[in-house]
Amino acid sequence: MGFGAERANLMGEAPVSMPTEVISTAGSSDLDHGNSNSGASDADLSARAKLAKTNLIREILSFNKDREQAEDAVEDHKDESEQASSVFTVRDPVKVHKVMKYTVTGRDSKGQWSCQRRFNEFEALQKQLCERWPGCYIPAIPEKVMVTIDMSSMKMADNTDAEFVESRRALLELFIRQISHFEYLIESREFQIFARGAGEVTEQLSGLEP
């Protein structure tokens, strides 16, 4: 006995019944509607997933492109920097009155310059840059050595020995090239005295006020 018939018996009412066709039609309609909503939802989720995947791929490609461009820019800057520093050289060591001198060349905002300097003048330049440019990076120079010992032959050699001179020349050139990376040092009064000063410049550099 259905709920309607039972209620009718209790209340003295006639049972209420619904045509079978109406029930069948309503059930079918609700089911179709539910399936329709389910199908639309799945399609929407699939479309969103595809769009998210596409956007992610685009972002990855864009990131890789930007990174490659940044790396290329760094390499170009590095090449330009190396080309600029190659203009600064320390060459042709020659002994002048028992003192070894080196030909130093370079280029700044005033143009090309060339001078002949001994180790003490490089040392004076480095010292003045350290004192007058506190907090700024100043490259080091090789230590001052008067006598070396060849361990293979256990013989002493002075600072005019060919192998020692070449080693010092290379380190002094590295010192100058490292300075050349910093325009504020190349254009400084200290470096201009070193590069363009007449004669020996040790006293001129040492005489600068701190």
C-alpha positions in Angstrom: 0.0 0.0 0.0 1.4 3.3 -1.0 1.7 6.4 1.3 -1.3 8.1 -0.5 -3.6 5.2 0.0 -2.6 4.8 3.6 -3.1 8.5 4.2 -6.5 8.2 2.6 -7.6 5.4 4.8 -6.5 7.3 7.9 -8.1 10.6 6.9 -11.1 9.2 5.1 -10.0 10.7 1.8 -9.9 9.2 -1.6 -6.4 8.0 -2.6 -4.6 10.3 -5.0 -2.8 8.6 -7.9 -0.6 10.0 -10.7 -0.8 8.8 -14.2 2.0 6.4 -15.1 2.8 8.4 -18.2 3.4 11.5 -16.2 5.7 9.7 -13.8 7.6 8.1 -16.6 7.9 11.4 -18.5 9.1 13.3 -15.4 11.6 10.7 -14.5 13.0 10.6 -18.0 13.2 14.4 -18.2 15.0 14.7 -14.9 17.5 12.0 -15.9 18.1 13.6 -19.3 18.6 16.9 -17.6 21.1 15.5 -15.2 23.0 13.8 -18.0 23.0 17.0 -19.9 24.5 19.0 -17.0 27.1 16.3 -16.4 28.2 16.3 -20.1 28.4 20.1 -20.1 30.5 20.1 -17.0 33.0 17.5 -18.3 33.4 19.4 -21.5 34.0 22.7 -19.6 36.7 21.1 -17.4 38.4 19.5 -20.4 38.5 22.9 -22.2 39.9 24.6 -19.1 42.6 21.9 -18.7 43.7 22.4 -22.3 43.8 26.2 -22.0 45.9 25.9 -18.8 48.3 23.5 -20.5 48.6 25.8 -23.5 49.3 28.8 -21.3 51.8 26.9 -19.2 53.7 25.9 -22.4 53.7 29.5 -23.6 55.1 30.7 -20.3 57.8 28.1 -20.4 58.8 29.0 -23.9 58.8 32.7 -23.0 60.9 32.1 -20.0 63.4 30.1 -22.0 63.6 32.8 -24.6 64.1 35.5 -22.1 66.8 33.4 -20.4 68.6 32.8 -23.7 68.5 36.5 -24.5 69.9 37.4 -21.1 72.7 34.9 -21.5 73.5 36.3 -24.9 73.5 39.8 -23.5 75.9 38.7 -20.8 78.2 37.0 -23.3 78.2 40.1 -25.6 79.1 42.3 -22.6 81.8 39.9 -21.6 83.2 39.9 -25.2 83.1 43.7 -25.3 84.8 43.9 -21.9 87.5 41.5 -23.0 88.1 43.4 -26.2 88.3 46.7 -24.3 90.7 45.3 -21.7 92.9 43.8 -24.5 93.8 47.4 -25.4 95.7 47.7 -22.1 99.0 45.9 -22.3 102.3 45.6 -20.4 105.0 44.6 -22.9 108.7 44.7 -23.9 110.5 44.6 -20.5 113.9 46.2 -20.9 116.7 46.8 -18.4 117.5 50.5 -17.9 120.3 51.3 -15.5 119.9 48.1 -13.6 116.1 48.6 -13.4 113.6 46.6 -15.4 111.0 48.8 -17.1 107.9 47.8 -19.0 106.1 49.5 -21.8 102.5 50.2 -20.8 99.8 51.1 -23.3 96.1 51.8 -23.1 93.2 54.0 -24.2 90.9 56.3 -22.2 88.5 59.2 -22.9 91.4 61.3 -24.0 92.7 58.7 -26.5 95.6 56.4 -26.7 98.6 56.7 -24.4 101.9 54.8 -23.9 104.5 55.1 -21.2 107.4 53.2 -19.7 107.1 52.2 -16.1 109.1 50.1 -13.6 107.7 47.9 -10.8 107.9 50.6 -8.1 105.6 52.9 -10.1 103.0 50.1 -10.5 103.3 49.6 -6.7 102.9 53.4 -6.0 99.8 53.4 -8.2 98.2 50.5 -6.5 98.9 52.0 -3.1 97.4 55.4 -3.9 94.3 53.8 -5.4 93.8 51.8 -2.2 94.3 54.9 0.0 92.3 57.4 -2.0 89.4 55.1 -3.1 88.4 53.4 0.1 85.7 50.8 -0.2 86.3 50.4 -4.0 87.7 47.2 -5.5 91.4 47.7 -6.3 93.2 44.7 -7.9 96.4 43.4 -6.4 99.8 43.4 -7.9 102.6 40.8 -7.5 104.7 41.0 -4.3 108.0 42.8 -4.5 110.7 40.2 -4.8 114.4 41.0 -5.1 115.8 37.4 -5.2 114.2 34.1 -6.2 115.4 30.5 -5.8 115.1 28.0 -8.6 114.2 24.9 -6.7 115.1 22.6 -9.6 118.7 23.8 -9.7 118.8 25.3 -6.2 120.3 28.5 -7.6 119.5 32.0 -6.7 118.2 34.4 -9.4 117.5 38.1 -9.1 114.5 40.1 -10.5 116.2 40.4 -13.9 116.0 36.7 -14.5 114.2 36.1 -17.8 111.6 33.7 -16.4 110.9 35.9 -13.4 110.6 39.0 -15.6 108.0 37.4 -17.8 106.0 36.1 -14.9 106.0 39.6 -13.3 105.1 41.2 -16.7 102.1 38.9 -17.1 100.9 39.8 -13.6 101.3 43.5 -14.1 99.4 43.3 -17.3 96.6 41.5 -15.5 96.6 44.3 -12.9 96.3 47.0 -15.5 93.5 45.1 -17.4 91.5 44.5 -14.2 91.7 48.3 -13.5 90.5 49.0 -17.1 87.1 47.4 -16.3 86.4 50.3 -14.0 86.0 53.7 -15.7 86.3 55.6 -12.4 89.8 54.2 -11.9 91.0 54.7 -15.5 89.8 58.3 -15.4 91.1 58.9 -11.9 93.8 61.4 -11.2 96.1 58.7 -9.8 95.9 56.6 -13.0 96.2 59.6 -15.3 99.5 60.5 -13.5 100.7 56.9 -14.0 99.6 56.8 -17.7 100.5 60.3 -18.8 103.0 61.7 -16.3 106.4 62.7 -17.5 109.4 60.6 -16.5 109.2 58.5 -13.3 106.0 59.1 -11.4 106.6 57.5 -8.1 107.2 60.8 -6.3 104.2 62.4 -8.0 101.9 59.6 -6.9 103.3 59.4 -3.4 102.9 63.2 -3.1 99.1 63.1 -3.6 97.1 64.0 -0.5 95.0 61.2 1.0 
